[in-house]
Amino acid sequence: MLQRHAVELSNNLGAWGMLPNRTLTPGATTTLAIRSICSMSDDEVVAPVSGGLEQKVFREYGIAGAPAANYEVDYLITPGLGGADDIRNLWPEPRYDTVWNSFVKDQLEDYLHHAVCGGKLSLPVAQRDIATNWIAAYKKYFHTNHPLPARLTSRTPLVSILSAGGTAGPGPSTSHRHVAQDRSGRHALPRWGWRLLVLLYGLILTMLAFCEWVCFRPRIISARRLLHLKRTSLSIS
């Protein structure tokens, strides 16, 4: 079943399954002015897609039965760049099956939003670049052929990069969204986080077992000895 979903998705997505189908998702924008875009609240910049619209996008891409957790129904042109809440601007972007995933695209979106609002990039150019090929845009603006580590993108202050006159620094800021959060408001726990949870769970079990051995076992042994003494005294009498 999962293999069939992967085949169907690869047929409807672009190259490598990491780009949207240009016929289904050409992109769509609003008529908002830059001032309105740059004055958006965080919730507006990362506006979630409704559940009904998500399912419609899945059906359009032929993967209606695919696990929703494996994809983010993403805006091709993010609302933070004037993208419209329109099915022509939405596509099921992989979360985990590729290095060029939804979290990496979030980094680019954050960078472009701040670059436009900082006067370092025009809005039409930002919209065109991310709609045409967001992976190529990422490589263009970050000067790299591979996604940057989260530790670089989440801690590098973009404002200081732009104020220094750079058109594209070593990584974007995530002032309004952590790189591991999608637009539905859910946070995707990284792999090291799951490993830490497993480690903590094992530690708790070990502590409970140790407490049982130290705290309760002596009492059980004492109770057994007392019962044995009582039985011995009764047999003697």
C-alpha positions as CSV (number, residue, x, y, z in Angstrom):
1,M,0.0,0.0,0.0
2,L,2.7,2.5,1.0
3,Q,4.7,1.6,-2.2
4,R,1.6,2.3,-4.3
5,H,1.2,5.7,-2.7
6,A,4.9,6.4,-3.3
7,V,4.5,5.5,-7.0
8,E,1.4,7.6,-7.4
9,L,3.0,10.6,-5.7
10,S,6.1,10.4,-7.8
11,N,3.9,10.4,-10.9
12,N,2.2,13.6,-9.8
13,L,5.1,15.5,-8.3
14,G,8.0,17.0,-10.2
15,A,11.6,15.9,-10.4
16,W,12.7,13.6,-7.5
17,G,9.2,13.9,-5.9
18,M,10.3,17.1,-4.2
19,L,8.7,19.6,-6.5
20,P,5.0,20.1,-7.1
21,N,3.3,19.2,-10.3
22,R,3.3,22.4,-12.3
23,T,-0.1,21.6,-13.8
24,L,-1.8,20.9,-10.5
25,T,0.1,23.6,-8.5
26,P,1.2,26.5,-10.6
27,G,1.1,28.8,-7.6
28,A,-1.3,31.7,-6.8
29,T,-0.9,35.0,-5.1
30,T,-3.0,37.7,-3.5
31,T,-3.0,41.4,-4.2
32,L,-1.7,42.4,-0.8
33,A,0.8,45.2,-0.7
34,I,4.3,44.6,0.8
35,R,3.3,46.7,3.8
36,S,0.4,44.4,4.6
37,I,2.5,41.3,4.1
38,C,5.3,42.6,6.4
39,S,2.8,43.6,9.1
40,M,1.3,40.1,9.2
41,S,1.2,38.3,12.6
42,D,3.0,35.0,13.0
43,D,-0.3,33.1,12.7
44,E,-1.0,34.8,9.3
45,V,2.5,34.1,8.0
46,V,2.2,30.4,8.7
47,A,-1.5,30.1,8.3
48,P,-2.7,26.5,8.6
49,V,-4.5,24.7,5.8
50,S,-8.0,23.4,6.6
51,G,-8.5,19.7,6.9
52,G,-11.1,19.6,4.1
53,L,-8.7,21.4,1.8
54,E,-5.9,19.1,2.7
55,Q,-7.9,16.1,1.7
56,K,-8.9,17.7,-1.5
57,V,-5.2,18.2,-2.3
58,F,-4.5,14.6,-1.5
59,R,-7.2,13.5,-3.8
60,E,-6.0,15.8,-6.6
61,Y,-2.6,14.2,-6.4
62,G,-4.0,10.7,-6.3
63,I,-2.9,9.8,-2.8
64,A,-6.1,10.1,-0.9
65,G,-5.3,7.1,1.3
66,A,-1.7,8.1,2.1
67,P,-0.7,8.7,5.7
68,A,-1.2,12.4,6.3
69,A,1.6,12.6,8.8
70,N,4.1,11.9,6.1
71,Y,3.2,15.0,4.2
72,E,2.6,18.7,4.8
73,V,0.0,20.2,2.5
74,D,2.2,23.2,1.8
75,Y,1.8,26.6,0.1
76,L,4.0,26.8,-3.0
77,I,4.1,30.5,-2.4
78,T,3.8,31.0,1.3
79,P,1.3,33.6,2.7
80,G,4.4,35.4,4.1
81,L,5.2,36.1,0.4
82,G,1.7,37.0,-0.7
83,G,0.7,33.4,-1.5
84,A,-3.1,32.7,-1.8
85,D,-5.1,30.2,0.1
86,D,-6.0,28.5,-3.1
87,I,-5.7,24.8,-4.1
88,R,-3.6,25.9,-7.1
89,N,-1.1,27.1,-4.5
90,L,-1.1,23.9,-2.5
91,W,0.7,20.5,-2.8
92,P,1.5,17.5,-0.6
93,E,5.2,18.1,0.3
94,P,7.2,15.2,1.8
95,R,8.2,15.7,5.4
96,Y,10.7,12.9,6.0
97,D,11.5,10.8,2.8
98,T,13.9,13.3,1.3
99,V,16.5,15.8,2.5
100,W,14.7,18.4,0.5
101,N,11.6,18.3,2.7
102,S,9.0,20.7,4.1
103,F,11.3,21.8,7.0
104,V,14.0,22.8,4.6
105,K,11.5,24.8,2.5
106,D,10.4,26.6,5.7
107,Q,13.9,27.9,6.0
108,L,13.8,29.4,2.5
109,E,10.4,30.9,3.2
110,D,11.6,32.5,6.4
111,Y,14.6,33.9,4.6
112,L,12.7,35.3,1.6
113,H,10.0,36.9,3.9
114,H,12.7,38.8,5.9
115,A,14.6,39.7,2.7
116,V,11.5,41.2,1.1
117,C,10.5,43.0,4.3
118,G,14.1,44.2,4.8
119,G,14.1,45.8,1.3
120,K,16.9,43.4,0.0
121,L,14.7,41.5,-2.4
122,S,11.6,42.5,-4.5
123,L,8.4,40.6,-3.8
124,P,7.9,39.5,-7.5
125,V,11.4,38.0,-7.7
126,A,10.9,36.1,-4.4
127,Q,7.5,34.8,-5.6
128,R,8.9,33.8,-9.0
129,D,11.9,32.0,-7.5
130,I,10.1,30.0,-5.0
131,A,7.2,29.1,-7.4
132,T,9.5,28.1,-10.3
133,N,11.8,25.8,-8.3
134,W,12.2,26.2,-4.6
135,I,15.2,23.9,-4.4
136,A,17.1,25.9,-7.0
137,A,16.1,29.0,-5.0
138,Y,17.4,27.6,-1.8
139,K,20.7,26.8,-3.5
140,K,20.8,30.3,-5.0
141,Y,20.2,32.2,-1.8
142,F,22.1,30.0,0.6
143,H,25.0,29.3,-1.8
144,T,25.0,25.6,-1.1
145,N,24.0,22.4,-2.9
146,H,22.7,20.8,0.3
147,P,20.3,21.8,3.0
148,L,22.1,23.6,5.9
149,P,22.1,22.0,9.3
150,A,19.3,23.2,11.6
151,R,21.8,24.5,14.1
152,L,23.0,27.1,11.5
153,T,19.6,28.1,10.2
154,S,17.8,28.3,13.5
155,R,20.5,30.4,15.4
156,T,21.9,32.7,12.7
157,P,20.2,36.2,13.2
158,L,19.0,37.1,9.8
159,V,18.4,40.7,10.7
160,S,22.1,41.2,11.4
161,I,23.0,39.5,8.1
162,L,20.7,41.8,6.1
163,S,21.9,44.9,8.0
164,A,25.5,44.0,7.1
165,G,24.5,44.3,3.4
166,G,24.4,40.6,2.5
167,T,21.9,39.4,0.0
168,A,22.1,35.9,1.3
169,G,23.8,35.0,4.5
170,P,24.9,31.5,5.8
171,G,21.4,30.8,6.9
172,P,18.0,32.2,7.6
173,S,16.4,33.2,10.8
174,T,13.4,31.4,12.2
175,S,12.0,34.2,14.2
176,H,8.4,33.3,13.5
177,R,8.7,29.6,13.1
178,H,11.1,26.9,14.3
179,V,12.4,24.8,11.4
180,A,10.8,21.7,12.9
181,Q,7.3,23.1,13.0
182,D,4.8,22.9,10.1
183,R,2.0,25.2,9.2
184,S,-0.7,23.2,10.9
185,G,0.8,24.1,14.3
186,R,2.2,20.7,14.9
187,H,5.8,20.2,15.8
188,A,7.7,17.4,14.3
189,L,10.1,15.9,16.9
190,P,13.6,15.3,15.4
191,R,15.1,11.8,15.5
192,W,17.4,12.7,18.4
193,G,14.3,13.8,20.4
194,W,12.8,10.4,20.0
195,R,16.0,8.8,21.1
196,L,16.1,11.0,24.1
197,L,12.5,10.0,25.0
198,V,13.4,6.3,24.7
199,L,16.5,6.9,26.9
200,L,14.5,8.7,29.5
201,Y,11.8,6.0,29.5
202,G,14.4,3.3,30.0
203,L,16.0,5.4,32.8
204,I,12.6,5.7,34.6
205,L,12.0,1.9,34.4
206,T,15.5,1.3,35.8
207,M,14.9,3.6,38.7
208,L,11.5,2.0,39.4
209,A,13.1,-1.4,39.4
210,F,15.9,-0.2,41.7
211,C,13.4,1.4,44.1
212,E,11.4,-1.8,44.2
213,W,14.6,-3.8,45.0
214,V,15.8,-1.4,47.7
215,C,12.6,-0.2,49.2
216,F,10.1,-3.1,49.0
217,R,12.2,-6.3,48.8
218,P,13.6,-6.0,52.4
219,R,10.0,-5.6,53.7
220,I,8.9,-8.7,51.8
221,I,11.8,-10.7,53.1
222,S,11.0,-9.5,56.7
223,A,7.4,-10.4,56.3
224,R,8.3,-13.9,55.0
225,R,10.7,-14.4,58.0
226,L,8.0,-13.3,60.4
227,L,5.5,-15.7,58.9
228,H,8.1,-18.5,59.0
229,L,8.7,-17.8,62.7
230,K,5.0,-17.9,63.5
231,R,4.6,-21.2,61.7
232,T,7.7,-22.6,63.6
233,S,6.3,-21.5,66.9
234,L,2.9,-23.1,66.2
235,S,4.4,-26.3,65.2
236,I,6.5,-26.4,68.4
237,S,3.6,-25.7,70.6
